[in-house]
Amino acid sequence: MNQPSRRLNLSVQYACNREGLPCRDDFRAWARAALNVDGMKGGQVTIRLVEADEGQELNRDYRGKDYATNVLSFPYEYEPVVMGDLVICHAVVAREAAEQGKPLAAHYAHLVVHGMLHLQGYDHEEEAAAEHMEARERDILAGLGYPDPYAA
């Protein structure tokens, strides 16, 4: 039985140097894979890739944390259509991938999946919720051909 097609209206904004960054098709594939969970009917999502200063400003203004972080999620609605923005700080992603010895594309895929799950109401504030979210991430990433991002 074929699954119904879920429409994803995805905008990718490069507010930084695009050299070495994944292309729109990569972001679309990762976001679509994370959207195809839990009966979501579609999505309207913007992924914005930013420099560290913009990432730090947004993290400070919206989370009260004065540093650039890898991904920020801004959900607007998630039932039955996912709507929101993901902001990804490329400098932080590149640094983390190098520190963790991961391919850059695998780390980007993980952060897009992670952010998309946040847009759908997942969180990791409590241990049980974190375990559930991480299991979903592992499953989605495995389906995309990426290794477990939480493996030691």
C-alpha positions as CSV (number, residue, x, y, z in Angstrom):
1,M,0.0,0.0,0.0
2,N,1.4,3.4,-1.0
3,Q,1.6,6.1,1.6
4,P,-0.2,9.3,0.7
5,S,2.1,12.0,-0.6
6,R,2.8,14.7,1.9
7,R,3.4,18.1,0.4
8,L,6.4,20.0,1.7
9,N,6.7,23.7,0.8
10,L,10.4,24.3,1.7
11,S,12.3,27.5,1.4
12,V,16.1,27.4,2.0
13,Q,17.8,30.7,2.7
14,Y,21.6,31.0,2.6
15,A,22.4,34.0,4.7
16,C,26.1,33.0,4.7
17,N,28.7,31.8,2.3
18,R,27.2,28.8,0.4
19,E,30.6,27.2,-0.3
20,G,30.7,23.6,1.1
21,L,27.1,23.7,2.3
22,P,24.5,21.1,1.4
23,C,22.3,22.0,-1.6
24,R,18.5,22.6,-1.4
25,D,17.8,19.1,-2.6
26,D,19.7,17.6,0.4
27,F,17.7,19.8,2.8
28,R,14.5,18.8,1.1
29,A,15.2,15.1,1.4
30,W,16.1,15.4,5.1
31,A,13.1,17.5,5.9
32,R,10.7,15.3,4.0
33,A,12.0,12.2,5.7
34,A,11.3,13.8,9.1
35,L,7.9,15.0,8.0
36,N,6.8,11.5,7.0
37,V,6.2,10.5,10.6
38,D,3.1,10.5,12.9
39,G,0.5,11.2,10.2
40,M,1.6,14.7,9.3
41,K,-0.2,15.9,6.2
42,G,2.3,18.4,4.9
43,G,4.5,21.2,5.8
44,Q,5.6,24.8,5.2
45,V,9.1,25.2,6.5
46,T,11.9,27.7,6.0
47,I,15.5,26.6,6.7
48,R,17.8,29.6,7.1
49,L,21.6,29.0,7.2
50,V,23.3,31.8,9.1
51,E,26.6,33.2,10.3
52,A,27.6,32.9,14.0
53,D,26.6,36.5,14.9
54,E,23.0,36.0,13.7
55,G,22.7,32.6,15.3
56,Q,24.0,34.1,18.6
57,E,21.6,37.0,18.4
58,L,18.6,34.7,17.8
59,N,19.6,32.3,20.6
60,R,20.0,35.2,23.0
61,D,16.8,36.9,22.0
62,Y,14.6,33.8,22.0
63,R,16.2,31.5,24.4
64,G,18.2,33.8,26.7
65,K,21.4,32.0,25.9
66,D,24.2,34.3,24.6
67,Y,26.0,32.0,22.2
68,A,25.6,30.6,18.7
69,T,24.0,27.2,18.7
70,N,23.7,24.6,15.9
71,V,20.0,24.6,15.2
72,L,17.0,26.7,16.5
73,S,13.4,25.7,15.8
74,F,10.6,28.1,15.6
75,P,7.3,26.2,15.3
76,Y,4.1,28.0,14.3
77,E,1.8,25.1,14.0
78,Y,2.1,21.3,13.8
79,E,-1.3,19.8,13.5
80,P,-2.2,18.7,10.9
81,V,0.4,20.7,8.9
82,V,3.8,21.5,10.1
83,M,4.7,25.2,9.9
84,G,7.8,26.8,11.2
85,D,11.4,27.9,10.7
86,L,14.7,26.2,11.3
87,V,17.8,28.4,11.7
88,I,21.1,26.6,11.4
89,C,24.5,28.2,12.2
90,H,26.9,26.7,9.7
91,A,30.0,27.6,11.7
92,V,28.8,25.7,14.7
93,V,27.7,22.7,12.6
94,A,31.1,22.5,10.9
95,R,33.0,22.8,14.2
96,E,30.8,20.1,15.8
97,A,31.1,17.7,12.9
98,A,34.9,18.1,13.0
99,E,35.1,17.6,16.8
100,Q,32.9,14.6,16.6
101,G,34.7,13.1,13.6
102,K,31.4,13.0,11.6
103,P,30.9,13.8,7.9
104,L,29.5,17.3,7.5
105,A,26.5,16.0,5.5
106,A,25.6,13.5,8.2
107,H,25.6,16.2,10.9
108,Y,23.5,18.5,8.8
109,A,21.0,15.6,8.1
110,H,20.8,15.0,11.9
111,L,20.2,18.6,12.7
112,V,17.5,19.0,10.1
113,V,15.7,15.9,11.3
114,H,16.1,17.0,14.9
115,G,14.8,20.5,14.1
116,M,11.9,19.1,12.0
117,L,10.9,16.8,15.0
118,H,10.9,19.9,17.2
119,L,8.6,21.6,14.7
120,Q,6.2,18.7,15.1
121,G,6.1,19.0,18.9
122,Y,8.9,16.7,20.0
123,D,11.2,17.8,22.8
124,H,14.0,16.4,24.9
125,E,13.6,18.3,28.1
126,E,12.7,15.1,30.1
127,E,14.5,11.8,29.9
128,A,11.6,9.8,28.5
129,A,10.8,12.4,25.9
130,A,14.5,12.6,24.9
131,E,14.7,8.8,24.5
132,H,11.6,8.9,22.3
133,M,12.9,11.8,20.2
134,E,16.3,10.2,19.8
135,A,14.8,6.9,18.7
136,R,12.8,8.7,16.0
137,E,15.9,10.5,14.9
138,R,17.9,7.2,14.6
139,D,15.1,5.6,12.6
140,I,14.7,8.5,10.2
141,L,18.5,8.8,9.7
142,A,19.0,5.1,9.2
143,G,16.3,5.3,6.5
144,L,18.4,8.0,4.9
145,G,21.5,5.8,5.1
146,Y,23.2,7.7,8.0
147,P,24.7,6.1,11.1
148,D,23.4,6.6,14.6
149,P,24.2,10.2,15.6
150,Y,24.3,9.3,19.3
151,A,26.7,6.4,19.0
152,A,29.8,6.9,21.1
